[in-house]
Amino acid sequence: MRPAVDVGGLVEGVLEGRRAQVARAITLVESSRPDHRDRASELITAITPHTGRSVRVGITGVPGAGKSTFIDAMGVRLIERGAKVGVVAVDPSSRRTGGSILGDRTRMAELTAREEAFVRPSPSGKHLGGVARATRESMLILEAAGFDVLIVETVGVGQNEIAVSEMVDTFLLLTLAGAGDQLQGIKRGILELADVIAVNKADGDGEGRARVAARDLSAAMRLMLPGKNVRRPPVLTCSAQTGAGLDEVWQAVLDHRAHLEAEGSLAARRAQQQEDWMWAMVDAHLEEGVRHTPSVRPVRAEIEEAVRVGELSAVDGAARILSLYAADLAAR
């Protein structure tokens, strides 16, 4: 028999910033075992009063933009200024095994070696939006452990990246100069979500192209967000390799946070995020409940196969499952 989880000990270890306990706490909230989910809820309830003080930044970007290299360089820079940096690097997952594909820790070698940093790769699983189910809980654990800056690296660019914007203060889009198609490679929805935009790899022969790309993006933002009093995200250039422009990018992040605080919307944004989180958990529990309810479980595979081979439409399959679930609820 496996030993019971010592929630009290985990809470104490997290609040003291002990790395081993922080890692165990994140492992607990990532677990899908029902008993672990109960213990994880106890843990989150206990540490929540000690959270909320970190700068929360989400980072996404086009493939090849150098997100992990950027985070590695930026994280080390912040540590050298006295900050503790926590990173949740959400990897794409194999839908067959559930395992991570990219392994971002290998591309954040310098940051992971620092005692003041904690980098946690997390498989995204089947979660819509490229953010692992336990990402929010992991962020709270790192906040409670005393990390001043929290960075969430998302899978990539797409409409579903709205998920990360719903759990951070500032959403940073990292892009790069392309062969004239950098604007087409970025979804409009991502540009609308971005609070700060940075064109990376502005070094060597790429510096001039990066400046052109930044100018084009600035023009695009003026067209998308017209008006004199509309806040448009600043578009900057930087190089994670040389460090050029990184200070300006981080200052833009801090300026955006200061803007939110000045207009009183930071607290409102975080309150909305709590509501969004609540409904996300409700949705997840309902789906899990439907899948495993006694009336659905015995015929689930049969219905899924009928939909796969075309004997049953997806609409009819969903209706049948929901009908069985409703009958099960009525019988209770």
PLY file of the C-alpha trace (Angstrom):
ply
format ascii 1.0
element vertex 332
property float x
property float y
property float z
element edge 331
property int vertex1
property int vertex2
end_header
0.00 0.00 0.00
1.31 3.43 -0.94
1.82 5.84 1.97
-0.77 8.59 2.32
0.20 12.04 1.11
1.31 14.29 3.97
-0.44 17.50 2.89
0.63 19.38 6.00
4.26 18.54 5.40
4.00 19.57 1.76
2.42 22.90 2.68
5.16 23.60 5.22
7.88 22.66 2.74
6.40 24.79 -0.04
6.07 27.86 2.19
9.69 27.40 3.26
10.73 27.21 -0.39
12.23 23.72 -0.17
12.77 22.54 -3.74
12.08 18.86 -3.13
8.76 19.67 -1.48
7.85 22.12 -4.25
8.51 19.38 -6.81
6.41 16.86 -4.87
3.57 19.35 -4.53
3.51 19.98 -8.29
3.60 16.24 -8.93
0.59 15.90 -6.65
-1.50 18.51 -8.48
-0.56 16.94 -11.82
-1.83 13.53 -10.74
-5.18 12.31 -12.06
-5.76 9.83 -9.23
-9.00 10.71 -7.39
-7.37 10.48 -3.95
-4.53 12.69 -5.15
-6.98 15.23 -6.54
-8.59 15.47 -3.08
-5.21 15.99 -1.42
-4.26 18.52 -4.10
-7.40 20.52 -3.32
-6.42 20.60 0.35
-2.93 21.76 -0.60
-4.14 24.57 -2.87
-6.64 25.77 -0.26
-3.88 25.93 2.37
-1.34 27.84 0.24
-3.72 30.25 -1.52
-3.45 32.96 1.19
0.29 33.05 0.48
-0.07 33.67 -3.26
-0.76 36.64 -5.53
2.46 38.63 -5.20
4.36 37.41 -8.26
4.65 38.96 -11.71
2.87 36.48 -13.99
3.95 36.41 -17.63
2.76 34.14 -20.43
5.04 33.67 -23.41
4.04 32.24 -26.76
5.42 32.56 -30.24
5.74 31.28 -33.76
7.72 28.06 -34.26
11.43 28.79 -34.24
11.07 32.11 -32.45
13.39 30.88 -29.70
10.97 30.94 -26.75
13.01 28.63 -24.52
16.29 30.37 -25.32
14.63 33.71 -24.62
13.28 32.49 -21.26
16.70 31.06 -20.35
18.44 34.38 -21.06
15.74 36.54 -19.49
15.45 34.32 -16.41
19.18 34.45 -15.70
19.13 38.22 -16.20
16.33 38.61 -13.64
18.07 36.32 -11.15
21.21 38.43 -11.40
19.03 41.36 -10.30
17.86 39.51 -7.22
14.64 37.82 -8.41
13.58 34.20 -8.03
12.14 32.84 -11.27
9.68 30.00 -11.70
8.92 28.58 -15.15
6.15 26.23 -16.21
7.14 25.08 -19.70
4.14 23.40 -21.27
5.22 20.79 -23.81
3.05 19.33 -26.53
2.08 15.81 -25.51
1.89 12.58 -27.36
-1.80 11.70 -27.59
-0.79 8.05 -27.43
1.48 8.07 -24.37
0.73 11.46 -22.79
4.46 12.15 -22.55
6.16 15.42 -23.37
7.72 15.76 -26.80
10.06 18.75 -26.62
11.70 18.62 -23.19
12.25 22.35 -22.68
14.64 21.90 -19.75
17.33 20.91 -22.27
17.05 24.35 -23.87
17.13 26.23 -20.55
20.39 24.75 -19.35
21.77 27.84 -17.61
18.50 28.72 -15.91
17.84 25.21 -14.62
21.30 25.16 -13.06
20.52 28.19 -10.89
19.31 27.67 -7.33
17.07 30.74 -7.65
15.13 29.18 -10.53
12.65 26.34 -10.76
11.80 25.04 -14.23
9.01 22.52 -14.56
8.20 20.92 -17.92
4.58 19.86 -18.02
2.84 17.81 -20.72
-0.16 19.61 -22.16
-2.18 16.44 -22.50
-5.50 16.93 -24.27
-6.18 20.31 -22.68
-7.52 22.85 -25.17
-5.25 25.85 -25.38
-1.89 24.17 -24.98
-1.85 24.58 -21.22
-1.66 21.61 -18.89
-4.60 20.99 -16.57
-2.50 21.65 -13.48
-0.70 24.75 -14.79
-2.67 27.12 -12.56
-2.04 24.99 -9.49
1.67 24.78 -10.32
1.80 28.57 -10.58
0.22 28.97 -7.16
2.69 26.51 -5.63
5.63 28.45 -7.07
4.15 31.74 -5.85
3.69 30.35 -2.35
7.29 29.12 -2.45
8.48 32.70 -2.90
9.19 32.99 -6.62
8.93 36.63 -7.68
8.45 36.03 -11.41
6.34 33.26 -12.94
6.67 32.47 -16.63
4.35 30.14 -18.51
5.72 29.04 -21.86
2.93 27.78 -24.09
2.97 25.27 -26.91
2.74 27.61 -29.89
0.66 30.10 -31.82
-3.05 29.57 -32.45
-6.49 30.70 -31.35
-6.39 28.24 -28.46
-3.55 30.19 -26.81
-6.27 32.27 -25.17
-5.97 29.76 -22.33
-2.69 31.20 -21.11
-3.94 34.78 -21.35
-6.57 33.80 -18.79
-4.00 32.98 -16.12
-1.28 35.64 -16.42
-0.95 39.41 -16.00
0.98 40.04 -19.21
0.91 38.05 -22.44
4.15 38.32 -24.43
4.23 37.31 -28.08
7.68 36.37 -29.30
8.16 36.35 -33.06
10.96 36.69 -35.59
11.63 38.15 -39.00
10.63 35.80 -41.82
10.85 35.80 -45.56
8.13 38.41 -45.92
5.43 36.23 -44.39
5.85 36.94 -40.68
2.50 38.70 -40.48
0.64 35.90 -42.25
2.22 33.37 -39.90
0.64 34.99 -36.86
-3.03 34.49 -36.12
-5.02 37.69 -35.69
-6.41 36.36 -32.40
-2.93 36.15 -30.91
-2.13 39.72 -31.93
-5.33 40.85 -30.23
-4.32 39.06 -27.04
-0.72 40.28 -26.95
0.25 42.88 -24.34
3.88 43.07 -25.48
5.39 41.92 -28.80
9.09 41.18 -29.25
10.88 40.28 -32.47
13.69 37.92 -31.42
16.99 37.06 -33.14
17.76 40.73 -33.85
21.49 40.10 -34.14
24.08 39.87 -36.88
22.56 39.77 -40.34
19.12 39.38 -38.81
19.12 42.72 -37.01
17.93 44.73 -40.00
15.22 42.19 -40.87
14.04 42.20 -37.27
13.62 45.97 -37.30
11.62 45.77 -40.53
9.42 43.05 -39.02
8.87 45.19 -35.90
7.90 48.16 -38.05
5.42 46.02 -40.03
3.90 44.63 -36.82
3.56 48.14 -35.38
1.71 49.20 -38.53
-0.53 46.14 -38.27
-1.39 46.96 -34.66
-2.35 50.52 -35.63
-4.78 49.12 -38.20
-6.19 46.52 -35.80
-6.47 48.90 -32.86
-7.33 52.35 -34.26
-8.09 55.37 -32.11
-6.17 57.91 -30.08
-6.87 56.52 -26.62
-6.42 52.83 -27.41
-3.45 51.12 -25.78
-1.45 49.22 -28.38
1.16 46.65 -27.38
4.70 47.94 -27.83
6.67 46.13 -30.54
10.35 45.71 -29.67
13.38 43.88 -31.03
15.73 41.72 -28.99
18.31 38.97 -29.15
18.30 36.15 -26.64
21.77 35.21 -27.88
23.48 38.56 -27.29
21.14 39.98 -24.65
20.42 43.09 -26.72
16.97 44.50 -26.06
16.09 42.11 -23.23
16.06 44.90 -20.65
13.66 46.90 -22.81
11.35 43.91 -23.25
11.21 43.29 -19.51
10.61 46.97 -18.85
7.67 46.79 -21.27
6.29 43.89 -19.21
6.63 45.92 -16.01
5.13 48.99 -17.69
2.10 46.94 -18.73
1.65 45.66 -15.18
1.96 49.22 -13.85
-0.67 50.30 -16.38
-3.05 47.62 -15.10
-2.45 48.65 -11.49
-2.90 52.35 -12.28
-6.28 51.82 -13.89
-7.32 49.32 -11.24
-7.73 46.43 -13.65
-5.03 44.08 -12.33
-7.21 42.97 -9.42
-10.20 42.72 -11.75
-8.20 40.63 -14.24
-7.08 38.21 -11.55
-10.63 37.99 -10.16
-11.90 37.09 -13.63
-9.15 34.50 -13.93
-10.36 32.88 -10.71
-13.89 32.69 -12.14
-12.56 31.25 -15.41
-10.54 28.69 -13.45
-13.62 27.68 -11.49
-15.63 26.97 -14.64
-12.69 25.19 -16.26
-12.59 22.83 -13.29
-16.36 22.36 -13.45
-16.08 21.47 -17.15
-13.25 19.03 -16.49
-15.08 17.31 -13.64
-18.30 17.07 -15.64
-16.51 15.48 -18.58
-14.79 13.02 -16.28
-18.08 12.30 -14.54
-19.88 11.63 -17.83
-17.15 9.32 -19.07
-17.20 7.18 -15.94
-20.83 7.27 -14.86
-22.21 3.70 -14.45
-24.70 3.98 -17.30
-22.15 5.34 -19.78
-19.02 3.38 -18.94
-20.19 -0.06 -20.23
-21.26 1.28 -23.66
-18.76 4.09 -24.13
-16.37 2.07 -26.31
-19.27 0.81 -28.41
-20.56 4.34 -29.06
-17.07 5.65 -29.82
-16.49 2.86 -32.34
-19.86 3.50 -34.00
-18.92 7.16 -34.42
-15.47 6.29 -35.76
-16.80 3.96 -38.48
-19.65 6.27 -39.44
-22.54 4.17 -38.15
-23.44 6.99 -35.77
-22.94 10.72 -36.21
-20.99 12.65 -33.60
-24.18 14.59 -32.77
-26.18 11.40 -32.23
-23.36 9.82 -30.28
-23.17 12.80 -27.94
-26.96 12.81 -27.54
-26.96 9.13 -26.60
-24.19 9.58 -24.02
-25.88 12.62 -22.48
-29.20 10.78 -22.38
-27.60 7.90 -20.49
-25.91 10.34 -18.12
-29.18 12.19 -17.46
-30.96 8.88 -16.77
-28.22 7.92 -14.33
-28.58 11.25 -12.48
-32.37 10.88 -12.35
-32.04 7.43 -10.82
-29.89 8.61 -7.94
0 1
1 2
2 3
3 4
4 5
5 6
6 7
7 8
8 9
9 10
10 11
11 12
12 13
13 14
14 15
15 16
16 17
17 18
18 19
19 20
20 21
21 22
22 23
23 24
24 25
25 26
26 27
27 28
28 29
29 30
30 31
31 32
32 33
33 34
34 35
35 36
36 37
37 38
38 39
39 40
40 41
41 42
42 43
43 44
44 45
45 46
46 47
47 48
48 49
49 50
50 51
51 52
52 53
53 54
54 55
55 56
56 57
57 58
58 59
59 60
60 61
61 62
62 63
63 64
64 65
65 66
66 67
67 68
68 69
69 70
70 71
71 72
72 73
73 74
74 75
75 76
76 77
77 78
78 79
79 80
80 81
81 82
82 83
83 84
84 85
85 86
86 87
87 88
88 89
89 90
90 91
91 92
92 93
93 94
94 95
95 96
96 97
97 98
98 99
99 100
100 101
101 102
102 103
103 104
104 105
105 106
106 107
107 108
108 109
109 110
110 111
111 112
112 113
113 114
114 115
115 116
116 117
117 118
118 119
119 120
120 121
121 122
122 123
123 124
124 125
125 126
126 127
127 128
128 129
129 130
130 131
131 132
132 133
133 134
134 135
135 136
136 137
137 138
138 139
139 140
140 141
141 142
142 143
143 144
144 145
145 146
146 147
147 148
148 149
149 150
150 151
151 152
152 153
153 154
154 155
155 156
156 157
157 158
158 159
159 160
160 161
161 162
162 163
163 164
164 165
165 166
166 167
167 168
168 169
169 170
170 171
171 172
172 173
173 174
174 175
175 176
176 177
177 178
178 179
179 180
180 181
181 182
182 183
183 184
184 185
185 186
186 187
187 188
188 189
189 190
190 191
191 192
192 193
193 194
194 195
195 196
196 197
197 198
198 199
199 200
200 201
201 202
202 203
203 204
204 205
205 206
206 207
207 208
208 209
209 210
210 211
211 212
212 213
213 214
214 215
215 216
216 217
217 218
218 219
219 220
220 221
221 222
222 223
223 224
224 225
225 226
226 227
227 228
228 229
229 230
230 231
231 232
232 233
233 234
234 235
235 236
236 237
237 238
238 239
239 240
240 241
241 242
242 243
243 244
244 245
245 246
246 247
247 248
248 249
249 250
250 251
251 252
252 253
253 254
254 255
255 256
256 257
257 258
258 259
259 260
260 261
261 262
262 263
263 264
264 265
265 266
266 267
267 268
268 269
269 270
270 271
271 272
272 273
273 274
274 275
275 276
276 277
277 278
278 279
279 280
280 281
281 282
282 283
283 284
284 285
285 286
286 287
287 288
288 289
289 290
290 291
291 292
292 293
293 294
294 295
295 296
296 297
297 298
298 299
299 300
300 301
301 302
302 303
303 304
304 305
305 306
306 307
307 308
308 309
309 310
310 311
311 312
312 313
313 314
314 315
315 316
316 317
317 318
318 319
319 320
320 321
321 322
322 323
323 324
324 325
325 326
326 327
327 328
328 329
329 330
330 331
